[in-house]
Amino acid sequence: MSNIFYEGQLKADINFATSGNHTIISIPAGAPAQTTIAIDFIMFVVAGATNIQFVDGSTNYGGALPLTTNQALVLENVYAETGGVITCSANNNFVINSSASVQVSGFVRYRLLNLV
């Protein structure tokens, strides 16, 4: 099995102010089977205290991140790993869950990979 790049690097905004799940990146309609999301860069800041949970489809990706007011988070693929800093399972969307209704603002740079 090898990774083949399905598309070049893409960008998605992070911009929500309510608690709960927020789909940040969706697998596009018509994408080949076994398409995965590989996140190379993610940056956001929270306007109030909240727990942030990354979600791979409907499965938690790691543990919740307790963030304080005006705290920022940056993850960058500095080693150019094929799977990025976050790799979702095949055909799963990338979701961010916020435990509180606070403004969360930022963006994600990602690639779509096709596992063949």
Backbone hydrogen bonds in HBPLUS format (Angstrom, degrees):
<---DONOR---> <-ACCEPTOR-->    atom                        ^
c    i                          cat <-CA-CA->   ^        H-A-AA   ^      H-
h    n   atom  resd res      DA  || num        DHA   H-A  angle D-A-AA Bond
n    s   type  num  typ     dist DA aas  dist angle  dist       angle   num
A0116-VAL N   A0002-SER O   3.27 MM 114  5.81 174.8  2.27 170.4 169.0     1
A0004-ILE N   A0114-ASN O   3.28 MM 110  5.41 154.8  2.35 137.1 144.5     2
A0114-ASN N   A0004-ILE O   2.92 MM 110  5.41 170.6  1.93 163.3 166.5     3
A0006-TYR N   A0112-LEU O   2.97 MM 106  5.48 155.4  2.03 145.9 150.1     4
A0010-LEU N   A0110-TYR O   2.63 MM 100  5.24 166.0  1.65 161.2 166.4     5
A0110-TYR N   A0010-LEU O   2.88 MM 100  5.24 157.4  1.93 138.6 146.1     6
A0012-ALA N   A0108-VAL O   2.91 MM  96  5.19 153.5  1.98 146.0 152.4     7
A0108-VAL N   A0012-ALA O   2.78 MM  96  5.19 151.5  1.86 156.1 164.2     8
A0014-ILE N   A0106-GLY O   2.83 MM  92  4.79 164.6  1.86 127.8 122.8     9
A0106-GLY N   A0014-ILE O   2.83 MM  92  4.79 137.9  2.01 145.9 140.8    10
A0016-PHE N   A0104-VAL O   3.13 MM  88  5.47 154.4  2.19 145.4 153.3    11
A0104-VAL N   A0016-PHE O   2.75 MM  88  5.47 155.2  1.81 169.2 175.9    12
A0020-GLY N   A0098-SER O   2.82 MM  78  5.37 160.6  1.86 156.2 154.2    13
A0098-SER N   A0020-GLY O   3.09 MM  78  5.37 154.1  2.16 136.0 138.2    14
A0022-HIS N   A0096-ILE O   2.84 MM  74  5.27 136.3  2.04 134.6 148.5    15
A0096-ILE N   A0022-HIS O   2.91 MM  74  5.27 162.9  1.94 145.6 148.1    16
A0024-ILE N   A0094-PHE O   2.89 MM  70  5.78 154.6  1.95 151.9 160.5    17
A0025-ILE N   A0094-PHE O   3.20 MM  69  5.06 166.7  2.22 139.9 143.1    18
A0094-PHE N   A0025-ILE O   2.88 MM  69  5.06 157.7  1.93 146.1 153.4    19
A0031-ALA N   A0028-PRO O   3.12 MM   3  5.59 151.1  2.20 136.1 133.9    20
A0115-LEU N   A0034-GLN O   3.10 MM  81  5.45 177.9  2.10 140.0 139.4    21
A0091-ASN N   A0035-THR O   2.69 MM  56  5.39 175.3  1.70 160.9 161.6    22
A0036-THR N   A0113-LEU O   2.69 MM  77  5.11 158.2  1.73 148.1 155.9    23
A0113-LEU N   A0036-THR O   2.83 MM  77  5.11 164.8  1.85 149.1 154.2    24
A0088-CYS N   A0037-ILE O   2.95 MM  51  5.31 162.1  1.98 155.6 160.4    25
A0038-ALA N   A0111-ARG O   2.89 MM  73  5.22 172.8  1.90 159.4 160.1    26
A0111-ARG N   A0038-ALA O   2.86 MM  73  5.22 154.1  1.93 144.9 153.5    27
A0039-ILE N   A0086-ILE O   2.83 MM  47  5.16 168.5  1.85 162.8 164.3    28
A0085-VAL N   A0039-ILE O   2.69 MM  46  5.82 149.5  1.78 167.9 171.7    29
A0040-ASP N   A0109-ARG O   2.95 MM  69  5.76 149.0  2.05 142.6 152.4    30
A0077-ASN N   A0040-ASP O   2.73 MM  37  4.88 141.1  1.88 163.6 160.3    31
A0041-PHE N   A0109-ARG O   3.21 MM  68  5.04 155.1  2.28 146.9 143.1    32
A0109-ARG N   A0041-PHE O   2.82 MM  68  5.04 162.4  1.85 145.7 149.9    33
A0042-ILE N   A0075-LEU O   2.92 MM  33  5.30 152.8  1.99 151.5 157.2    34
A0075-LEU N   A0042-ILE O   2.90 MM  33  5.30 156.1  1.96 152.4 159.4    35
A0043-MET N   A0107-PHE O   3.03 MM  64  5.66 162.3  2.07 167.2 172.5    36
A0107-PHE N   A0043-MET O   2.89 MM  64  5.66 144.6  2.02 154.6 166.2    37
A0044-PHE N   A0073-LEU O   3.05 MM  29  5.58 151.0  2.13 150.3 159.0    38
A0073-LEU N   A0044-PHE O   2.84 MM  29  5.58 152.3  1.91 163.1 170.6    39
A0045-VAL N   A0105-SER O   2.85 MM  60  5.56 147.8  1.96 150.9 159.6    40
A0105-SER N   A0045-VAL O   3.08 MM  60  5.56 163.8  2.11 156.4 159.5    41
A0046-VAL N   A0071-GLN O   3.06 MM  25  5.80 159.1  2.11 152.3 155.8    42
A0070-ASN N   A0046-VAL O   2.74 MM  24  5.25 130.3  1.99 143.2 158.7    43
A0047-ALA N   A0103-GLN O   2.87 MM  56  5.24 158.4  1.91 159.3 163.7    44
A0050-THR N   A0067-LEU O   3.03 MM  17  5.51 153.7  2.10 143.6 151.1    45
A0067-LEU N   A0050-THR O   2.83 MM  17  5.51 172.9  1.84 167.3 168.1    46
A0099-SER N   A0051-ASN O   3.02 MM  48  5.22 144.0  2.15 141.4 151.8    47
A0052-ILE N   A0065-LEU O   2.90 MM  13  4.98 166.1  1.91 135.3 136.1    48
A0065-LEU N   A0052-ILE O   2.68 MM  13  4.98 166.1  1.69 145.6 150.6    49
A0053-GLN N   A0097-ASN O   2.90 MM  44  5.00 159.4  1.94 145.0 150.7    50
A0097-ASN N   A0053-GLN O   2.84 MM  44  5.00 165.2  1.86 149.2 154.2    51
A0061-TYR N   A0054-PHE O   2.84 MM   7  5.29 171.2  1.85 143.4 140.5    52
A0055-VAL N   A0095-VAL O   2.75 MM  40  4.84 152.5  1.82 156.8 152.0    53
A0095-VAL N   A0055-VAL O   2.95 MM  40  4.84 171.7  1.96 151.9 152.1    54
A0056-ASP N   A0059-THR O   2.74 MM   3  5.15 162.4  1.77 165.2 158.9    55
A0059-THR N   A0056-ASP O   3.08 MM   3  5.15 171.0  2.09 121.3 122.5    56
A0057-GLY N   A0093-ASN O   2.85 MM  36  4.92 149.8  1.94 161.8 160.5    57
A0071-GLN N   A0068-THR O   3.04 MM   3  5.46 147.2  2.15 143.3 138.4    58
A0078-VAL N   A0076-GLU O   2.95 MM   2  5.57 134.3  2.16 103.9  90.4    59
A0080-ALA N   A0077-ASN O   3.17 MM   3  5.38 165.2  2.19 112.3 115.2    60
A0084-GLY N   A0081-GLU O   3.02 MM   3  5.20 164.1  2.05 112.2 117.0    61
A0092-ASN N   A0089-SER O   3.16 MM   3  5.63 150.5  2.25 143.5 138.5    62
A0102-VAL N   A0100-ALA O   3.05 MM   2  5.70 125.1  2.36 106.2  90.6    63
